Amino acid sequence: MGVAERLARRLGLGNAVAVGLGSMVGAGVFVAFAPAAQSAGSLLWLALLLAAAVAYCNASSSARLAARYPESGGTYVYGRERLGPFWGYLAGWAFVAGKLASCAAMALTVGAYLWPAAMRPVAVATVAGVTALNYVGVHRSAAAARVIVSLVLVVLGAVVLAAWSAPAADGTLTGDPPGWPGVLQAAGFLFFAFAGYARIATLGEEVRDPARTIPRAIALALTLAVAVYAVVGSAVVHALGLDELASATAPLVEAVRAGGQGWLVPAVRCGATLAAVGSLLALVLGVSRTVLAMARDGHLPRALDRVHPVHRVPHRAELAVGALVAAMVTAGDLRPAIGFSAVCVLAYYAIANASAWTLDQSPTRRIVPAAGVVGCVAVGASLPAGSVVAGVAVLVAGAASWLVRRRAGAGSRT
């Protein structure tokens, strides 16, 4: 690969953390607690800990692999190098499919909060704007992510203060105890919000000193995100109680109102919009880099592997991703998109952990990736049945495509 085809290494530790944190502290913090509370009830905090533990295993494995293979593509590259071409391909397929759904979910969130009556046109316009920003250079996208994260954290701080000023609500949930199935399903909803650290790993070719920067950025971004979720979740449960939280469509807005601070509602809605834009910004960034890596290896059209001669970004991959997401938001819905995305992304991380397992023969070094594989499978299988079926169907279609192309290639050589 010539110098002109390589991406520019412009990102330092701060910008890398901002990209990851912008993905994790995104729209999920504004919406994930409601379905999680409905599934887990009073065991919500156990679900949060489980989601954080699975995310830690995935982050640890991703960090080790990214330090060994500092190039664009994330687990697509790791699976290919450690497990074989098929597993790398399947990881890339799962990532692109799952994150395209995530992009659509984030764009729809922007529309729902900003202008509900014109949700889909607003979502399409948001996708177009984010694609244009990524097109002119990753360093500008990272700077925007830093600003967005800062503003969202200010809004969340105001929500926490307002929620804790409310009288303590009933902390029980009406109905049968959820048990472990409910905890696992809630962990799946919460995991959807934690998955942003993968954006850091997929930027391997654009991070300065990747062997040192990527592991540190992943650890810092994940730690900060878990802390933010714990603080915000505690405040919202205090203000609303589990029953009201489980039925809320905009739980942070309701928490602010419960604290008698209704004047903050517009700021919370703006914060949710900013958070969704920040997530979408980082998602498009990561998906386009995986598309670039897969196109370089011939698994996607070769026309997508071009790097812009001036902006040094994979401009064709970014335009293709933007077009696909815009098409999805015209027909998709928010909740199914989240479930489908979580199933595909957990499959992606299962392959990442399996790849990390091969890095070291030490039993102690294999504990974390082994726990990561088990956690990904258990949480993914516990998500709503429709999401699981759709996710598995997409993975099977990807595997079938691989086999067909491989046989066709073998036939052409005979």
Residue, then its C-alpha position, 0 to 999 in steps of 0.5 A: m500500500g503506497v503512502a498516498e493510500r494510507l490514512a493520516r495519523r492525526l488523532g492523539l489520546g484526547n481526541a481518541v477518547a472523545v470519539g469513544l466517549g461520544s459514542m458511549v455517552g450518546a443517545g443511549v443514556f437518554v433512552a436505554f434506562a426505560p427498557a432496561a428497567q422494564s426488563a430487570g426491575s430492581l435488578l437494574w443495577l446488576a444488569l448495568l454491572l453485567a453490561a459493564a463487565v461484558a464491555y470491559c472484556n470486549a474493551s480489554s480484548s480489543a485494546r490488546l488486538a489493536a496494539r498488535y494490529p494498528e490498522s483500520g478495520g477493528t475485529y475484521v482485521y483481528g479475526r482475519e489475522r488470528l482465526g482465519p479469513f472467514w472469521g475476519y469476514l464474518a466479523g466485518w459483516a456483523f459490524v457493518a450490518g449492526k452499525l448501519a442499524s445503529c446509525a439509523a437508530m441514532a438518526l431517528t433519535v435526532g428526528a424524534y427529539l428535534w422535530p417529531a412531526a418530521m422525524r424521517p426527513v430530519a433523520v435523513a438531513t442529519v445523516a447527510g450533514v454527518t457524512a459531509l463532516n466526515y468527508v472533509g477529515v477525521h480530525r475535524s470530526a474528532a474535534a466536533a465529537r469533543v465539543i458534543v461530549s462536553l455539552v452533553l455532559v453539562v446537560l446530564g449534570a443538570v439532569v442529575l441535580a434536578a432529579w436528586s431535588a425530587p422526593a424519593a420515588d418508590g423503588t419497586l417494580t409492579g409484577d413478577p420478579p424478572g430473574w436472570p432472563g430479565v437481567l440479561q435482556a436489560a444488559g443487552f439494552l444497556f450494552f448497546a450504549f456501551a459499544g462505542y469504544a470499538r470506534i477507537a480500535t477501528l481508527g488504528e491507521e489514524v491514531r498517533d502511537p497506536a500501541r500506546t494510545i489505543p489501549r489507554a483511550i479505550a480504558l479511559a472512555l469506558t471507565l468514564a462512560v460507566a461512571v456517567y451511566a451509574v450517576v445518571g441512572s441513580a438520579v433518574v430512579h430516585a426521581l421516578g421510581l422503577d414503575e414510572l421509569a419503565s413506562a417513560t418514553a423520555p425518562l430524563v425529561e420526566a426526571v427533570r419535571a419530577g424535580g420541579q425544573g421544567w424549564l430544563v426540558p428544552a435543554v434536555r431535548c437539545g442534549a439528546t439531539l446532540a448526543a445522538v448526533g455525536s454517536l452518529l458521527a462516530l458510528v459513520l466514522g467507524v463503519s466507513r473504516t471497516v468498509l474500507a478494510m473489507a474493500r481492500d481485501g475484495h470482500l466489498p466492491r474495490a471501488l470503495d477502497r479509495v482514499h481522498p488525495v486531499h482529505r486523506v479519508p475513505h471518501r467513497a466508503e463514507l458516501a456509501v455508508g451515508a446513502l445506506v443509512a439514509a435509505m434505512v431511516t426512511a423505512g425503519d423504526l427505532r426499537p427494532a433497530i436497537g435490538f438488531s444492532a445489539v445482536c450483530v455487535l455482540a457477535y462481532y465482539a464474540i469474534a474479537n474475544a476469540s481472537a484475543w484468546t489466541l494471543d497468549q497461552s497463559p491461562t490467566r491471560r485467557i480468562v478475560p477473552a473467555a468471559g467475553v465470549v460467554g458474556c456476548v453469547a448469553v446477553g445476545a441470546s437474551l434479547p427480544a426474539g425478533s431481534v435475535v432471529a433477524g441478527v442470526a439470519v443476517l449472519v447466516a446470509g453473510a456466511a453463505s455469501w462467503l461460501v458462494r464466492r469462495r467456491a466461485g473463486a475455486g471454480s474459476r481457477t480449475 
